[in-house]
Amino acid sequence: MGRRFEHLGLEVRDDDKGRGLYCTRSFAAGELLLVGAVCCEAPLLVGLPELWKSSCAKCFATEFDDELRSCKEYARGHKEDNWQELVCYALSISRLLRLLHSGLDPPTSRCASVAVSLDDLAELCTPNEDVWEDLEGFAELLAASPLNSLFPADLHGPDLATVISHCYEQLACNSFLICGPAEKPVGQLCDPISGLLNHSCKPNAAMVWQVPVNGRTHMVRCIRDLQAGEEVLISYVDPSRPWWIRQPTLKASYGFICDCVVCGEINAWERAVGSRADLPLPPGITASIAAVTAADGTVLLVSEEKTRGVCAFLNREMGIAVQAASDKDIRHVADAAITVGRLSAADSLQRGAAEAQRRIEQLRPAMQTLLQLLGPQHMLLRELTSVLRLAEVAGDWNICVDLAPVVLASLAITDGEMSSRKADILAILAVAKLRTAADDGALQRAHAEGRHVFEMLGRFYGEQLPQHAPRTWLRQLLVMDLDSMD
Ligand SMILES: C[S@@+](CC[C@H](N)C(=O)[O-])C[C@H]1O[C@@H](n2cnc3c(N)ncnc32)[C@H](O)[C@@H]1O
């Protein structure tokens, strides 16, 4: 391996994270580290543009609408159909195995190219046994089921289950999700050389690709100056997400607890906090600090040390700009932010109306606290958007009427005049107003607003998203009037 990198100023070294790529010379911010003939020229798996719109990002099954991007999401929404998710795993593993066995002539056109043999893959990637609790059980089931016909004939035999689980471990720990326009997943990329890059929540490099994806457009770029001796670190997850979301994602997808420069301090802090009965100062906050400056420049002026500590934690880890407030209020904000962050996580979105309603009930007091104490323009935007989507799934239109304007106000900061997020939320709000209109006058106003939003959505999405869900509901509610518009 080493000889492939020495002329590039990189070498492979071992540390407590396994192997990693280290610089042997300095690199300037923006420079490309791995590109062209070296690596990434022929990743093992990538999605192809014609499959983006309606296929699973992992196995490329093509039964999905524009909202669902994977068999996993599909299985969440269709309880009776968990089989779909299992078939997805089977397909993605079997496709990789088939490709590796068939050299450069993939049996389907769904993968761009094949770089290495199965032996190369086994050598280059680190299998991680923690990624899937009962992987062996699954592999045995698969090997004994009719789906075993998906796997190359010469692998059949007593070892098929072992080969399947091994291959999945390697695929899981060394695959990167590629996103296309609007950050929608378009496929998995598994490349044995960039698969040597370890993770940090404060990365110094990033994997980049151009869309449309093909084997030659995947590369790694420095995001700051790198000195000789430094490890090249990318982030496997969105580093702007809070720690409580990053950690479980990394654990579930890559099998490790991140103890990087950012997480290490917080891990230690959480261990010390224990039951959170009495929040101590987070690391890096000392009694001598009189004012803490938030990420967005807001100066936090608070009297009590503890309050300052919690403010700083909220600012750094949760992206909430907290201004001067009483100790009690700040504590409420911290509790509410943690509740909203944990409970609104995406996993409950696809579990149907009853579960959504249950979550809403748990979230309601925390949301009220946040809105009361921080106002609408705080930065828990993604969480609030999740709550809005929960309310939509639960059919809780009163919450939608209250919350949608708050989310829109927050979006005004980042999204400018119009974005697909804004368009979706305007549609949800219009539906909610039509559903909750208390009298004829309100219904008329809601109708006029609904027509306006419907026209706007048509202009915004054009022919691209005719099945766009909020637009469809809105159309159903406005059906009489809109027959003439279509
Ligand atoms: C894409 S591979 C990276 C290369 C790997 N270290 C190797 O030896 O092949 C991903 C795996 O590396 C390890 N890893 C990556 N970043 C890590 C980190 N910050 N802390 C601990 N383990 C890490 C985990 O085992 C993870 O599943």
The ligand as an SDF file (V2000), in Angstrom:
LIG
                    3D

 27 29  0  0  0  0  0  0  0  0999 V2000
  -13.1720    3.9080    6.4880 C   0  0  0  0  0  0  0  0  0  0  0  0
  -12.3490    2.9540    7.7150 S   0  0  0  0  0  0  0  0  0  0  0  0
  -10.9530    3.9260    8.0630 C   0  0  0  0  0  0  0  0  0  0  0  0
   -9.6800    3.1490    7.9660 C   0  0  0  0  0  0  0  0  0  0  0  0
   -9.4680    2.1470    9.0760 C   0  0  0  0  0  0  0  0  0  0  0  0
   -8.9070    2.8010   10.2620 N   0  0  0  0  0  0  0  0  0  0  0  0
   -8.5790    0.9900    8.6310 C   0  0  0  0  0  0  0  0  0  0  0  0
   -7.7220    0.5730    9.4080 O   0  0  0  0  0  0  0  0  0  0  0  0
   -8.8070    0.4750    7.5250 O   0  0  0  0  0  0  0  0  0  0  0  0
  -13.4620    3.2260    9.0330 C   0  0  0  0  0  0  0  0  0  0  0  0
  -13.1310    2.5320   10.3190 C   0  0  0  0  0  0  0  0  0  0  0  0
  -11.9700    3.1260   10.9200 O   0  0  0  0  0  0  0  0  0  0  0  0
  -12.1320    3.2730   12.3260 C   0  0  0  0  0  0  0  0  0  0  0  0
  -12.1650    4.7150   12.6650 N   0  0  0  0  0  0  0  0  0  0  0  0
  -12.2330    5.7440   11.8070 C   0  0  0  0  0  0  0  0  0  0  0  0
  -12.1900    6.9310   12.4500 N   0  0  0  0  0  0  0  0  0  0  0  0
  -12.1230    6.6390   13.7640 C   0  0  0  0  0  0  0  0  0  0  0  0
  -12.0740    7.4400   14.9610 C   0  0  0  0  0  0  0  0  0  0  0  0
  -12.0990    8.7790   14.9330 N   0  0  0  0  0  0  0  0  0  0  0  0
  -12.0110    6.7870   16.1510 N   0  0  0  0  0  0  0  0  0  0  0  0
  -11.9950    5.4320   16.2110 C   0  0  0  0  0  0  0  0  0  0  0  0
  -12.0430    4.6280   15.1240 N   0  0  0  0  0  0  0  0  0  0  0  0
  -12.1110    5.2220   13.9100 C   0  0  0  0  0  0  0  0  0  0  0  0
  -13.4580    2.5990   12.6650 C   0  0  0  0  0  0  0  0  0  0  0  0
  -13.1930    1.2680   12.9870 O   0  0  0  0  0  0  0  0  0  0  0  0
  -14.2050    2.6680   11.3430 C   0  0  0  0  0  0  0  0  0  0  0  0
  -15.1970    1.6560   11.2150 O   0  0  0  0  0  0  0  0  0  0  0  0
  1  2  1  0
  2  3  1  0
  2 10  1  0
  3  4  1  0
  4  5  1  0
  5  6  1  0
  5  7  1  0
  7  8  2  0
  7  9  1  0
 10 11  1  0
 11 12  1  0
 11 26  1  0
 12 13  1  0
 13 14  1  0
 13 24  1  0
 14 15  1  0
 14 23  1  0
 15 16  2  0
 16 17  1  0
 17 18  1  0
 17 23  2  0
 18 19  1  0
 18 20  2  0
 20 21  1  0
 21 22  2  0
 22 23  1  0
 24 25  1  0
 24 26  1  0
 26 27  1  0
M  CHG  2   2   1   9  -1
M  END
$$$$
